[in-house]
Amino acid sequence: MKLAIIGLPQSGVTTVFNALTGRHADPHAYTKPDELNLAVVKVPDPRLDFLSEHYQPDKVVHAAIEYVEVPGLFAATTGGASADAGATATVRDCDATVKVLRAFHAPDAPNPRGDNDPVRDLRDIDDELLTLDLAIIEKRVNRLRKDIHKPTPEQEQNKVELAALERCLAALEEGQELRDVHLSDREEKLLRGYGFLTIQPCIHVLNIDESDIGGDIVPPDLPADRSLAFCAELESELGELDPDDRDEFLQDLGIDELARDRLVRMSYRILDLITFFTHNKSEVRAWALEKGATALDAAETIHSDMARGFIRAEVVNADDLQQDGSEREARARGHIKTEGRDYVVRDGDIITIRFNV
């Protein structure tokens, strides 16, 4: 799973990237669209810490999310050239976006727009994404309106696609984002390859001043469950400290945890992911899985041979195991169960796949 970090010029996109990933990209350097800042971030999970202590493996592997900083997307919004085609393609290839909104003051890096207005900036970002989707759909609709009259093997499929795209086109022309357009499973599958920008789930990050930490400054216009505020510059510096020193600084600032951990968990949630775990003598591993997926899907995630030769799954939830204290006690209480391929995996399940190939 990959998320694109985007924002208007001078909003602190690179600094947010650094804070989130622990990288040291130069926020003042020009980044070419074909030389993107890219990093994989571990998903923090206290259940994995418990399983590590419980099983004492040689190796612990976290679930992970990939983040990419994408420059050059909003040059037109601030009076520059049109959006870079490579940058647009990169964001289309992602599963979600992190939209950075400037809410900090820096005399040495003044806001090109004069004043800070996160809601205005978000509106302009969304308008640009909508315009980019509109251009793609208009071109495809014009082509399909000609092709559906040709007796080809794809004619019926093209009719379904055209009807879906025409509804999307009407929505965009009304200023409605595509995530709000109802699509059938077939239509969603047909349109998936376009990578529409306004259909992607998103997170809003207010990049604030250090003096605003702890304040309630997220505008009510932004959805609370997909928005957070933090000082990216400070978070980037804190991320470089020894964990003991960092915890002391966080306490002094009245912060429970680094914002990057909250952002990673929020990213995980908007992607509609859950975590399941596997273990053996050498390794405890966390795996990302789409919510609603089955034990067979989990087996496929681990290895295709496991799915091909699936027999059954032995399942215990990490919370139950931690409460019970041991597998023996968990089994005695009925918390370890044998499930078939259609079992819907719960967040936190520890799964042992029995298979034969």
C-alpha positions as CSV (number, residue, x, y, z in Angstrom):
1,M,0.0,0.0,0.0
2,K,1.3,3.4,-1.0
3,L,0.3,6.9,0.0
4,A,1.3,10.1,-1.8
5,I,2.3,13.1,0.3
6,I,1.2,16.3,-1.6
7,G,0.7,20.0,-0.9
8,L,1.1,23.5,-2.2
9,P,4.6,25.0,-2.5
10,Q,6.1,26.0,0.9
11,S,3.5,24.0,2.9
12,G,6.3,21.8,4.3
13,V,5.7,18.6,2.4
14,T,9.3,17.5,2.5
15,T,9.5,18.2,6.3
16,V,6.3,16.1,6.8
17,F,7.9,13.4,4.8
18,N,11.0,13.5,7.0
19,A,9.0,13.5,10.2
20,L,7.0,10.5,9.0
21,T,9.8,8.4,7.6
22,G,12.9,9.4,9.6
23,R,14.6,10.4,6.4
24,H,16.7,13.6,6.0
25,A,15.6,14.9,2.6
26,D,16.5,18.6,2.1
27,P,13.3,20.6,2.3
28,H,14.9,23.5,0.4
29,A,16.2,21.3,-2.5
30,Y,14.4,21.1,-5.8
31,T,13.1,17.6,-6.2
32,K,12.6,16.4,-9.8
33,P,9.4,14.5,-10.5
34,D,11.5,11.5,-11.6
35,E,13.6,11.6,-8.4
36,L,11.0,11.2,-5.7
37,N,11.6,10.8,-2.0
38,L,10.3,7.4,-1.1
39,A,10.3,5.4,2.1
40,V,8.7,2.4,3.8
41,V,7.4,3.0,7.3
42,K,6.7,0.4,10.0
43,V,3.2,0.3,11.4
44,P,3.5,0.6,15.2
45,D,1.5,-2.2,17.0
46,P,1.7,-3.0,20.7
47,R,0.3,-6.4,20.0
48,L,3.4,-7.2,18.0
49,D,5.5,-6.1,21.0
50,F,3.6,-8.6,23.2
51,L,4.0,-11.4,20.7
52,S,7.7,-10.8,20.5
53,E,8.0,-11.1,24.2
54,H,5.7,-14.1,24.3
55,Y,7.4,-16.2,21.5
56,Q,10.9,-14.8,21.7
57,P,11.6,-15.2,18.0
58,D,14.9,-14.4,16.2
59,K,13.2,-11.7,14.1
60,V,10.1,-9.4,14.3
61,V,8.6,-8.0,11.2
62,H,6.1,-5.2,11.2
63,A,3.4,-4.5,8.7
64,A,4.5,-1.5,6.6
65,I,3.2,1.3,4.5
66,E,5.1,3.1,1.7
67,Y,5.0,6.9,1.4
68,V,6.2,9.0,-1.5
69,E,6.6,12.7,-1.6
70,V,5.3,14.1,-4.9
71,P,6.4,17.5,-6.0
72,G,5.2,19.5,-9.0
73,L,1.5,18.7,-8.7
74,F,0.2,22.1,-7.9
75,A,2.4,24.5,-9.8
76,A,-0.6,25.9,-11.7
77,T,-2.4,26.6,-8.5
78,T,0.3,29.1,-7.5
79,G,0.7,30.7,-10.9
80,G,3.2,28.3,-12.4
81,A,3.1,25.8,-15.2
82,S,0.5,23.0,-15.4
83,A,0.8,20.0,-13.2
84,D,3.7,17.7,-14.1
85,A,2.5,14.6,-16.0
86,G,4.9,12.4,-14.1
87,A,3.8,13.7,-10.7
88,T,0.2,13.2,-11.6
89,A,0.9,9.6,-12.8
90,T,2.7,8.9,-9.5
91,V,-0.3,10.0,-7.4
92,R,-2.7,8.0,-9.6
93,D,-0.6,5.0,-8.8
94,C,-1.0,5.4,-5.1
95,D,-3.8,4.1,-2.9
96,A,-4.4,7.3,-0.9
97,T,-3.1,10.8,-0.4
98,V,-1.8,12.8,2.6
99,K,-2.6,16.5,1.9
100,V,-0.3,18.9,3.7
101,L,-1.8,22.2,4.6
102,R,0.3,25.1,5.8
103,A,-0.6,26.5,9.2
104,F,2.9,27.7,10.4
105,H,4.7,31.0,10.2
106,A,8.3,31.3,8.9
107,P,9.7,34.7,8.0
108,D,12.6,33.0,6.1
109,A,10.1,31.0,4.0
110,P,7.0,33.2,3.6
111,N,3.8,31.8,2.3
112,P,3.6,32.4,-1.5
113,R,-0.1,33.1,-1.0
114,G,0.4,35.8,1.5
115,D,-1.5,34.4,4.5
116,N,-2.2,31.0,6.0
117,D,-5.7,29.6,5.2
118,P,-5.7,25.8,5.3
119,V,-9.3,25.5,4.3
120,R,-8.7,27.7,1.2
121,D,-5.6,25.7,0.3
122,L,-7.4,22.4,0.6
123,R,-10.2,23.6,-1.6
124,D,-7.7,24.7,-4.2
125,I,-5.9,21.3,-4.0
126,D,-9.2,19.4,-4.4
127,D,-10.2,21.6,-7.3
128,E,-6.9,20.8,-9.1
129,L,-7.3,17.1,-8.5
130,L,-10.9,17.3,-9.8
131,T,-9.7,19.1,-12.9
132,L,-7.2,16.4,-13.6
133,D,-9.8,13.7,-13.3
134,L,-12.2,15.7,-15.4
135,A,-9.6,15.8,-18.3
136,I,-9.1,12.1,-18.2
137,I,-12.9,11.3,-18.2
138,E,-13.8,13.8,-20.9
139,K,-11.2,12.2,-23.3
140,R,-12.3,8.7,-22.5
141,V,-16.0,9.5,-22.8
142,N,-15.5,11.1,-26.2
143,R,-13.7,8.0,-27.4
144,L,-16.3,5.6,-26.0
145,R,-19.2,7.5,-27.5
146,K,-17.7,6.6,-30.9
147,D,-16.6,3.1,-30.1
148,I,-19.9,1.8,-28.7
149,H,-21.5,1.9,-32.2
150,K,-18.9,-0.6,-33.5
151,P,-19.8,-4.3,-33.3
152,T,-16.7,-5.5,-31.4
153,P,-16.2,-8.1,-28.6
154,E,-15.8,-5.1,-26.1
155,Q,-19.0,-3.4,-27.2
156,E,-21.2,-4.4,-24.2
157,Q,-18.4,-3.7,-21.7
158,N,-17.8,-0.3,-23.3
159,K,-21.5,0.5,-22.8
160,V,-21.2,-0.2,-19.1
161,E,-18.0,1.8,-18.8
162,L,-19.5,4.7,-20.7
163,A,-22.6,4.8,-18.5
164,A,-20.4,4.8,-15.4
165,L,-18.1,7.5,-16.7
166,E,-20.9,9.7,-17.8
167,R,-22.3,9.6,-14.2
168,C,-18.7,10.5,-13.0
169,L,-18.4,13.3,-15.5
170,A,-21.7,14.8,-14.4
171,A,-20.6,14.6,-10.8
172,L,-17.3,16.3,-11.4
173,E,-19.0,19.1,-13.4
174,E,-21.1,19.7,-10.4
175,G,-18.0,19.9,-8.2
176,Q,-18.6,16.5,-6.6
177,E,-15.7,14.2,-5.9
178,L,-15.8,10.7,-7.4
179,R,-15.5,9.0,-4.0
180,D,-19.1,10.2,-3.5
181,V,-20.4,8.6,-6.7
182,H,-22.0,5.1,-6.2
183,L,-20.5,2.5,-8.5
184,S,-21.4,-1.1,-8.8
185,D,-18.7,-3.8,-8.2
186,R,-18.5,-4.2,-12.0
187,E,-18.2,-0.5,-12.7
188,E,-15.7,0.0,-9.9
189,K,-13.5,-2.8,-11.4
190,L,-13.8,-1.3,-14.9
191,L,-12.7,2.1,-13.7
192,R,-10.0,1.0,-11.3
193,G,-7.2,1.3,-13.8
194,Y,-7.7,5.0,-14.3
195,G,-6.4,5.8,-10.8
196,F,-8.8,8.7,-10.3
197,L,-7.5,11.2,-7.8
198,T,-10.8,12.2,-6.3
199,I,-11.8,8.7,-5.5
200,Q,-8.7,8.0,-3.3
201,P,-9.2,8.2,0.5
202,C,-7.2,11.1,2.0
203,I,-5.7,12.5,5.2
204,H,-5.3,16.2,6.0
205,V,-2.2,17.2,7.9
206,L,-2.0,20.7,9.3
207,N,1.6,21.7,9.5
208,I,1.6,24.0,12.6
209,D,3.9,26.1,14.7
210,E,5.5,24.6,17.8
211,S,3.6,27.2,19.9
212,D,0.3,25.7,18.7
213,I,1.0,22.2,19.9
214,G,-1.8,20.9,22.0
215,G,-4.3,23.5,20.8
216,D,-7.6,22.7,19.2
217,I,-6.7,24.2,15.8
218,V,-8.1,21.7,13.3
219,P,-10.8,23.7,11.4
220,P,-14.3,22.3,11.8
221,D,-14.6,22.1,8.0
222,L,-12.1,19.2,8.1
223,P,-13.3,15.7,9.0
224,A,-11.9,15.0,12.5
225,D,-11.3,11.3,11.8
226,R,-9.1,12.1,8.8
227,S,-7.3,15.2,10.0
228,L,-4.5,15.9,12.4
229,A,-2.2,18.8,13.3
230,F,1.5,18.6,14.2
231,C,4.7,20.6,13.9
232,A,6.6,18.7,11.2
233,E,9.9,20.5,11.9
234,L,9.8,19.6,15.5
235,E,8.6,16.1,14.9
236,S,11.5,15.6,12.4
237,E,14.0,16.7,15.0
238,L,12.4,14.5,17.7
239,G,12.6,11.5,15.4
240,E,16.3,11.7,15.4
241,L,16.7,11.6,19.2
242,D,17.5,8.5,21.3
243,P,14.1,7.0,22.4
244,D,14.7,7.8,26.1
245,D,15.6,11.4,25.4
246,R,12.6,11.7,23.0
247,D,10.2,10.4,25.6
248,E,11.4,13.1,28.0
249,F,10.9,15.8,25.4
250,L,7.4,14.5,24.6
251,Q,6.5,14.6,28.2
252,D,7.7,18.2,28.5
253,L,5.6,19.1,25.5
254,G,2.6,17.3,26.8
255,I,2.5,14.9,23.9
256,D,1.7,11.3,24.4
257,E,3.3,10.0,21.2
258,L,4.9,11.1,18.0
259,A,2.4,12.3,15.5
260,R,4.0,10.1,12.9
261,D,2.6,7.1,14.8
262,R,-0.9,8.5,14.7
263,L,-0.5,9.4,11.0
264,V,0.6,5.8,10.2
265,R,-2.3,4.3,12.1
266,M,-4.7,6.8,10.4
267,S,-3.2,5.8,7.0
268,Y,-3.8,2.2,7.8
269,R,-7.4,2.9,8.8
270,I,-8.4,4.9,5.7
271,L,-7.0,2.1,3.5
272,D,-9.5,-0.2,5.3
273,L,-6.8,-2.5,6.5
274,I,-6.6,-4.9,9.4
275,T,-3.6,-6.8,10.8
276,F,-3.1,-10.5,11.3
277,F,-0.1,-12.2,12.7
278,T,1.9,-15.4,12.1
279,H,4.7,-16.9,14.1
280,N,7.2,-19.7,14.1
281,K,10.4,-20.4,15.9
282,S,12.4,-17.8,13.9
283,E,9.9,-15.1,13.2
284,V,6.8,-13.2,14.4
285,R,5.3,-11.2,11.6
286,A,2.4,-8.7,11.2
287,W,0.6,-8.7,7.8
288,A,-1.7,-6.1,6.3
289,L,-5.0,-7.5,5.0
290,E,-8.1,-5.8,3.6
291,K,-11.0,-5.7,6.1
292,G,-13.5,-8.4,5.2
293,A,-10.9,-10.8,3.8
294,T,-11.0,-14.5,4.5
295,A,-8.6,-17.1,5.9
296,L,-7.9,-18.1,2.3
297,D,-7.0,-14.5,1.4
298,A,-4.7,-14.5,4.4
299,A,-3.0,-17.7,3.2
300,E,-2.6,-16.1,-0.2
301,T,-1.0,-13.0,1.4
302,I,1.6,-15.3,3.1
303,H,2.3,-17.5,0.1
304,S,0.4,-18.7,-2.9
305,D,1.3,-22.4,-2.0
306,M,-0.6,-22.0,1.3
307,A,-3.7,-20.8,-0.5
308,R,-3.4,-23.5,-3.2
309,G,-3.1,-26.3,-0.7
310,F,-5.3,-24.8,2.1
311,I,-6.7,-27.3,4.6
312,R,-7.7,-25.3,7.6
313,A,-6.5,-22.4,9.8
314,E,-5.9,-22.4,13.5
315,V,-6.9,-19.0,14.9
316,V,-6.5,-17.2,18.2
317,N,-6.8,-13.4,18.6
318,A,-3.8,-11.6,20.1
319,D,-6.0,-9.9,22.7
320,D,-7.4,-13.2,23.9
321,L,-3.9,-14.8,24.0
322,Q,-2.5,-11.9,26.0
323,Q,-5.4,-12.0,28.5
324,D,-5.2,-15.8,28.8
325,G,-1.4,-15.8,29.2
326,S,-0.7,-19.0,27.3
327,E,-1.9,-21.2,24.4
328,R,-2.8,-23.9,26.8
329,E,-5.1,-21.6,28.7
330,A,-6.5,-20.0,25.5
331,R,-7.4,-23.5,24.2
332,A,-9.0,-24.5,27.5
333,R,-11.2,-21.3,27.3
334,G,-12.1,-22.0,23.7
335,H,-10.2,-19.1,22.2
336,I,-8.2,-21.2,19.8
337,K,-10.4,-22.3,17.0
338,T,-10.2,-24.3,13.8
339,E,-11.6,-22.3,10.9
340,G,-12.2,-23.0,7.2
341,R,-11.2,-21.0,4.1
342,D,-14.3,-18.7,4.3
343,Y,-13.6,-17.6,7.9
344,V,-13.5,-13.7,7.9
345,V,-10.3,-12.7,9.5
346,R,-10.6,-10.3,12.5
347,D,-8.1,-7.6,13.3
348,G,-5.4,-9.0,15.6
349,D,-5.9,-12.7,14.7
350,I,-2.9,-15.0,15.0
351,I,-3.3,-17.5,12.2
352,T,-1.5,-20.8,11.6
353,I,-2.3,-22.1,8.1
354,R,-2.4,-25.9,7.6
355,F,-1.8,-26.8,4.0
356,N,-0.6,-29.6,1.7
357,V,0.9,-29.0,-1.7
